[in-house]
Amino acid sequence: FYGQAILCLEDENIQTILPQIGKRFVTYGFSPQADFQARDLRGDGFWSRYRAFHKGELLGDIEIRIPGEHNVLNSLAAVAVAHELDVAWPDVQAGLRDMTGVHRRFQIKGETAGVTVLDDYGHHPNEIRAVLKTLAGCYPDRRRIVVFQPHRYTRTQALQEQFARCFYESDVLLVTEIYAASERPIEGVSGQGLVQRIAAHGHHQLFYCPTLDDALARLVEMVGPNDVVITLGAGNIWQVGESLLTRLGPAPTSPGR
């Protein structure tokens, strides 16, 4: 190909294959070894701010209205692409500042009865870990309740050890049965089995909720003012958050970021 690859230097897989890449590339990340580097990262609620550098030279300040280091890296990748395309720097800053995020990525669904409900598409252990770290940063003094719907039997089987160790940032964890996504069940692979494995790795506040209705009933029973609930998964788990807001009533508000 004739273009240029934009590679995240924070990713271990990228670090591994870097010596094998014979085409043009640039790197981005937090490391001083990255061609495009984010420094002086500051979080302010749902805003992230940092200074962008290219090969040690300051490009300028960037602010995005979505939290989390993973989103900072995503925006830095956009900076690298824009630089390659000779986009004017003020346009880069304005475009990133005006971006409001995407559907089902750390999306605030609403708030009612003192309970804030969010939803995220994350269904891989690395994604989940990043989302929960961000959640803890945004809501450090609130109880964080996670409702996770595993997605696909094959993924759950292949990554069960990683899943067992990615939920430590949650105060309470609810796990439903696996969302099949057209796959056939695999003997010995289940949501209940995953709960047992997570418990074996030291998480003490977790519950197996076979169905979405079971998860909703458990939430209605346990949530209270100052709780934050986030639904996680690539299936239909988002329905639980919306149903919870309806059950708690009155009409939920959607807090601004």
LINTASUL-V982410 format. One record per residue. PHI is phi in whole degrees, 0 to 359 (NA if undefined). PSI is psi in whole degrees, -180 to 180 (NA if undefined). BURIAL is # if it has 16 or more other C-alpha atoms within 10 Angstrom, else .. Layout:
# LINTASUL-V982410
phi | psi | burial
PHI | PSI | BURIAL
PHI | PSI | BURIAL
This chain:
# LINTASUL-V982410
phi | psi | burial
NA | 164 | .
251 | -5 | .
276 | -167 | .
238 | 133 | .
279 | 139 | .
250 | 112 | #
241 | 136 | #
276 | 115 | #
284 | -9 | #
280 | -16 | .
273 | 126 | .
296 | -35 | .
294 | -40 | .
297 | -43 | .
302 | -36 | .
291 | -43 | .
270 | -8 | .
307 | -44 | .
295 | -17 | .
268 | -5 | .
274 | 119 | .
258 | 2 | .
260 | 176 | .
290 | 138 | .
206 | 159 | .
229 | 157 | #
245 | 158 | #
219 | 156 | #
161 | -166 | #
270 | -18 | #
292 | 142 | .
295 | -12 | .
277 | -12 | .
285 | 144 | #
296 | -44 | #
250 | 122 | #
236 | 139 | #
261 | 126 | #
235 | 163 | #
55 | 47 | .
294 | 131 | .
227 | 133 | .
254 | 139 | #
220 | 89 | .
65 | -120 | .
265 | 9 | #
260 | 146 | #
237 | 135 | #
228 | 143 | #
200 | 171 | #
253 | 130 | #
261 | 134 | #
236 | 148 | #
235 | 113 | #
51 | 44 | .
86 | -10 | .
262 | 132 | .
292 | 126 | .
272 | -44 | #
151 | -176 | .
273 | 144 | .
235 | 138 | #
225 | 136 | #
230 | 147 | #
265 | 40 | #
223 | 138 | #
271 | 167 | #
106 | 140 | #
297 | -34 | #
296 | -34 | .
285 | -31 | #
299 | -45 | #
297 | -41 | #
300 | -44 | .
292 | -34 | #
293 | -34 | #
298 | -40 | #
296 | -38 | #
300 | -44 | #
296 | -43 | #
296 | -45 | #
299 | -39 | .
297 | -41 | #
298 | -33 | .
266 | 6 | .
60 | 37 | .
286 | 137 | .
298 | 139 | .
302 | -44 | .
301 | -33 | .
289 | -36 | .
297 | -48 | #
300 | -46 | #
293 | -41 | .
298 | -43 | .
288 | -38 | #
295 | -35 | #
275 | -10 | .
291 | 133 | .
251 | 9 | .
94 | -177 | .
232 | 163 | .
301 | 134 | .
66 | 27 | #
236 | 102 | .
48 | 48 | #
269 | 125 | #
283 | 119 | #
274 | -30 | #
159 | 178 | #
216 | 132 | #
206 | 148 | #
54 | 31 | #
78 | 5 | .
252 | 126 | #
261 | 134 | #
240 | 129 | #
236 | 167 | #
218 | 144 | #
214 | 143 | #
286 | -9 | #
308 | 128 | #
219 | 4 | #
252 | 145 | #
308 | -41 | #
295 | -41 | .
298 | -46 | #
299 | -44 | #
299 | -43 | #
294 | -42 | #
296 | -44 | #
289 | -32 | #
295 | -41 | #
294 | -42 | #
300 | -43 | #
296 | -35 | #
289 | -35 | #
280 | -31 | #
229 | 64 | .
293 | -25 | .
252 | 17 | .
239 | 151 | #
289 | 129 | #
253 | 114 | #
253 | 123 | #
250 | 133 | #
243 | 111 | #
247 | 131 | #
247 | 106 | #
302 | 147 | #
238 | 114 | #
78 | 137 | #
292 | -41 | #
296 | -42 | .
294 | -43 | .
298 | -40 | #
293 | -45 | .
289 | -31 | .
244 | 21 | .
299 | -35 | #
291 | -39 | .
292 | -40 | .
299 | -35 | #
294 | -17 | #
239 | 16 | #
249 | 5 | #
249 | 14 | #
296 | -24 | #
283 | -6 | #
271 | 142 | #
281 | -40 | #
225 | 139 | #
232 | 127 | #
248 | 131 | #
238 | 128 | #
267 | -180 | #
290 | 161 | #
292 | 137 | #
278 | 115 | #
292 | -35 | .
52 | 47 | .
77 | -1 | .
280 | 154 | .
279 | 145 | .
302 | 149 | .
249 | 128 | .
302 | 131 | .
86 | -1 | .
247 | 117 | #
204 | 165 | #
297 | -40 | #
296 | -40 | #
296 | -37 | .
294 | -40 | #
301 | -44 | #
298 | -39 | #
290 | -41 | #
298 | -42 | #
298 | -40 | #
296 | -25 | .
267 | 12 | .
106 | 5 | .
271 | 121 | #
257 | -15 | .
248 | 77 | .
216 | 155 | #
221 | 143 | #
266 | 123 | #
236 | 97 | #
307 | -44 | #
245 | 168 | .
296 | -37 | #
297 | -38 | .
297 | -42 | .
296 | -42 | #
297 | -45 | #
299 | -41 | .
295 | -41 | .
296 | -47 | #
302 | -35 | .
287 | -33 | .
254 | -26 | .
286 | 154 | #
208 | 178 | .
306 | 140 | .
81 | 6 | .
275 | 150 | #
240 | 127 | #
245 | 131 | #
232 | 130 | #
265 | 137 | #
231 | 134 | #
146 | 160 | #
265 | 1 | #
267 | -130 | #
251 | 24 | .
295 | -22 | #
303 | -26 | #
298 | -30 | .
295 | -44 | #
297 | -44 | #
294 | -40 | #
293 | -36 | .
297 | -44 | #
300 | -40 | #
293 | -43 | .
292 | -37 | .
286 | -35 | #
39 | 166 | .
290 | -167 | .
311 | 127 | .
289 | 153 | #
258 | 157 | .
249 | 100 | .
299 | 142 | .
284 | 154 | .
274 | NA | .
